[in-house]
């Protein structure tokens, strides 16, 4: 059998509440994702979706548990090695895109290559053409529509040939028509690149497009009062 690309075991993460108590956000006994698989995770605002993605990306460190990505246990890696693994193995489509406003679309994608195999201007150009922005290479984010900015973010996420793409509410800033187009684009380009996709969303229309949908509330052992509130996890 092919080993999982991503395997989570006994994963937990808590945050400090205003009264000083710890509020348990993530408490997942087990989760696995196969190479090339596309999975959606359902969760309401403040349920811990962003926290889960940030743990997988190595941006946050878990309180306990193991995350094994492409055969490497994130908990055993130094910060620099986690950064390197993230740059070479993961593409991240952030909810608010995180584009650098002072740089063009082409430059934003190339900057995403800095910590990977190195800048490849022609690949960056080809990715932007693939997502329909070949005529907007030198436009800065403020000169692009929200939908176009999202396409730049998708191109940047794929810049380093990732094995895993993480997508955090990638259609949340788009109207219904553009949301459907954006979702189809992300899934299609992941298939073309043979990248697995883990997408989190609360939108039923987005979730209905996936064969495998996991509910974060069910993945978590924790329930009810153990869940974090939006106030204690502002980024989720």
N, C-alpha and C positions, 0 to 999 in steps of 0.2 A: 504493500500500500504506500501511496505517496504521503509523506508526513505533512501535517498542517503547516501552512505558511505562518499562521498566528495561533498560539495556544496560550490561554489564560487559565491559571489555577489559583484558587483561594485569594482572589484579588480584593483588597480593601483600601479605601481612601476616605478620610474624614477631614472636616474643617471645623475651626473654632467658631462657635456661636457667640453672639454678643454677650451672653451671660458667662462666657468662659467654658461652657460645656462643649464637648466634641459632638458634632453632628455627622453621622455616618451617611455618606453619599453613595459610595460604590462598595458592594459586598457580593462579589460574583464568584461562586464556587468553581465554575468551569465554562469555558467558551472556546470554540475553535473555528478557524476560517481556512478553507482549502485554497491552494494556489488557483488564481483565476476566478474564484467564486465571488458572487455579488450578493451582499446581504444588507438589509435595512434594519435599523434598530429604532423602535418606536419609543417615544417618551415625551411627556409634557414639558413645558418650560420650567426650568429649575430642577428637573429630575436627575441630572447628572450626566447628560449626553456628552456635553463638551468635556467634562472631567474624564469620562471614559476614553475619548479620543486622545486627549492630552496625555493620559497615562500610557496608552499604546505608542504614541509618538515619542515618549521619553521626555516630554516637556515638564510633566509632573512626575514625582516619585511616589510610589505606593507606600502605604503604611505597612502592608504585608502582602505576600503572594508573589507569583511569578508571571512574567510576560515573556514568552519566547517568540521571537520574530525572526524568521528566516534562519532558524537554528541557533540564534543567540539569545541568551537570557539577559534582558535589559538590566536586571538587578545586580548583575556581576560586572557590568561595564562602568568604566570611569565616565565622567561627564563628557570628556572630549570624544570618547569612543561612542557614546550614545548619540552625540551630535553627528558624528560621521555616519553611523548606521541610519539615522533619520534622513540625512542628506542623500544617501545612496539607495535607500530601500523604500522610503515613504514619500508620497506626494500628498500634500494637505491642501484641500480647498476650504479655506476659512469662511465662516459665516459672513464676515464683513470684508472679505477679499484680501485685506492687508496689502494692498498695492502701495508702492512708494510713489507719492504724488509728484515728486520732482523728476520722475523718469518716464520715458515713453513706454508703450506696451512692449516693444521689442526689448528694451533695456530691462524691464521688470522680469521678463522671462529669462534673459541672460543672467541677471543677478541670482535667479533661482538655481543656476548651474554652478555658482562659485564654489560651493562646498561639496560638489559631486565630482564627476570626472573632469570638469573644467568647462569653460565657456565654449559653446559651439553655436556661432551666430547663425549658420545655415539651418541647424535643427530648430533653433528658436523661431526663425522666420517660417519654416515649414509647419511648425505646430500652430502658429498664429494663422497661417493660411488655412490649415485644416479646420480650425474653429471659426472660419469665416471672417478673419480680420486682416487679411493680406493687404487691404487698402487702408488700414489704420495702424500700421506698424509704428509710426512716429508720433502718434497721438498720446498725450498724457491722460491719466485717469479722468481728470476733470473735464476733458474734451470728449469723453466716451459716455454712452448711456450706461445705466445700471447693468443691463443685459450684456453689453459689450465688455464691461469691467469683469463680469463674472466669467466670460469666455477667456479673458486674459488670465484670470486666476486658474482656470482649468488647464490652459496651456502651460503655465508655470509649474503646476503640480505634476505634470507629466514630463517635465524637462529632463529629469535625470533617469529616465527609464525605470520608474519605481516598480517594485513588486506588489506594493499595496498603496491604494489611494484611499485616504480618509476624507470624507465630505461632511461638513457640519452645516446642516440646514442650508444646502447650497441653493435652494430655490426660494428661500424665505424673503428675499428682497425683490422678487420678480412677480409680475402679474401672472394670471393663470396660463395664458398662451405661451409667454416666454418661459415660464417655469417648466412646462411640458417639453419645450424645445431644449432647454438647458439640461434637464434630466436625461433625455434621450442622447444628447451629445456626450455627456459624461460617461454613460454606460457604453456607448458605441466606441468611444476612444479607448476606454479601459479594455474592452474586448480586443481591439486592434493591437494594443500594446501588451496584451496578455497580463494585465495587472488585475489583482483582486480589488474589490471595492467594498468598503464598509461605510455606509451612509447612515447618518442619524437625522430623524425628522419627526415632526408631530403632524404632518400634513397627510391626511388619508389618501389623497390623490397620488402623492409621491409613493407612499407605502404600497399602494395597490399594484404598482408596476413590478414589484419584486416577488419572486417565487418563495424566497425565504425571508420572513420578517420575524424578528425577535422583539419581545416587549421587555424594556429595561426593568420594569417593575417585577417581571417574572424571572429575569436573569438574576436579579438581586435576591439574596437571602433576606436582606433588611426590608422592612415594610412599615407603613404607617408613620408613627412618630419618629422612627429612626431616619427618615428621609430628610435630606437637606431642603431648605426653602430657597426661593429665588434670591432672597436677601443675603443668604450665606454663600451663594455661588453666583456672583453677578454675571459671569461670562457664559453661563449655560442657557 
